[in-house]
Amino acid sequence: MKGYIVLLGGVCLLLLAGGLAPAVSAETSTNNSKPSYEVVQGDEVFSVEPLEGDEPLEEFYEYRHPEVGDRDDPFWGRSFSSEGTVEYQQDDTSILMLYDGPEGVSLVAVHDRYHENQDAGTTGGSVSWEVSGLPEDGEWAVIDDDYGWVSEHKEQDDIFYLDEDHQTGAAGNDGEPPSDVDAMLSWVWLTGRTDGMAFRGIGSEPSITIDPAFNNESYHRYGDQRRTDEPPDRPGMGERYNGSIDEWQLIVPTDDGEYDRISLPSLEEPIEIRSAENETADETANETKDERPEIAVESVTLNDSTTEPGEQTRVTAVVENSGDVEGNKTVSLSVGGTELQTETVRVAANETQTVEFTQSFAATGVYELSVGDQQMSLLVESADDDRDTPTNESATQTEDNVPGFGFTSPLGGLFVAIVAMRLLQHYSQRLLGTDS
């Protein structure tokens, strides 16, 4: 019976090894084959890999507004902004990235930066895009803002024209886009807020073109009357809506799990998002690494390791680009993991740039500062904290009042020790009756 059980167990192991192992191996080899992408603007070609994540696209973007209905809904809020992409956002900057989530690769765009304290942000702005080449089997996961389509009492401030073959996922439509265009998206937003979109399912071989119109060139902008066939665009609302977008950036992941920013050369020229042609994923990854900037914080110094409350401390960071192309790097000054200031610097290939921060602290204590992966300690103490440490003047006074007992009289101490030993010897002899 024991032999039969052993034989049966061996057969089961053989079946598991022979039947299940190939399925796991096949799945692994399939996952190793990933598409590669590039963004083309004019004569410039930029290799772009998707950011990878486990969150569904909607959660990655995290568009918050109150028209979802129930306050318990995870996307309920009053910001009318993308709160999930704040890490990548910058003031007066439009970002574009690919996101590889549970449902494939998607296209994500966010304009400007969300600030919880709205007045801390820069003035809002306006952007319009004409988009063509969207896959017909893709869908809109987020159109920010689309609350007017789901509300009976509110009219959204953005305008979206979607053709009939590219309306999947959208809660509504404002009209027909221009001919030969899949979608015309026109955004306006307030101070300290964002706008944007997320389109799910661009596939492995996309050819998507975005023809931009930033700032004064946008399709609609509050306070102007360029759309002569329409009433003026809220003429009294222009002040908080009419800032500017100064940078158009690509967000790309790096090998160390962080990300880089690639600034597109122009705010006027169209871009094409396409697959990298005639290359395997491994070859593309190697070329992409060579073509990207490799920017890191090389060193950080303090003008002084000790300061007083309220006094400004200067933190100087040297940022080095060891890559073959220039690029941007956002550098942050943090204390205990809390970000205090950020600066974006553009660094040429194989060059360095210096970034300076000035920061003061109201309370005394030791502060652990960090810039990038460089860390240092700053001691903040008031002048009164030094009262227990003798100054030169007090040390001299001590020496004058009690000669030989100052901090600088080791011979005086030796003299006292010798005298004490002689006295002890004298009295000991007297007690023993041997005093001479």
RADA-V315183 format. One record per helix or strand. SS is the DSSP state (alpha for helix, beta for strand). FROM is the first residue (numbers start at 1). TO is the last residue. Records with the same first field share a line. If there is no record, write none. Layout:
SS: FROM-TO / FROM-TO
This chain:
alpha: 2-19 / 21-31 / 57-61 / 66-68 / 86-88 / 118-120 / 147-150 / 164-166 / 215-217 / 235-241 / 281-291 / 383-386 / 392-401 / 410-432
beta: 37-41 / 44-48 / 51-52 / 63-64 / 81-82 / 93-101 / 104-111 / 126-132 / 139-144 / 159-162 / 183-188 / 195-200 / 207-214 / 247-253 / 259-263 / 271-275 / 295-302 / 306-307 / 313-321 / 327-335 / 338-347 / 351-359 / 365-371 / 374-380
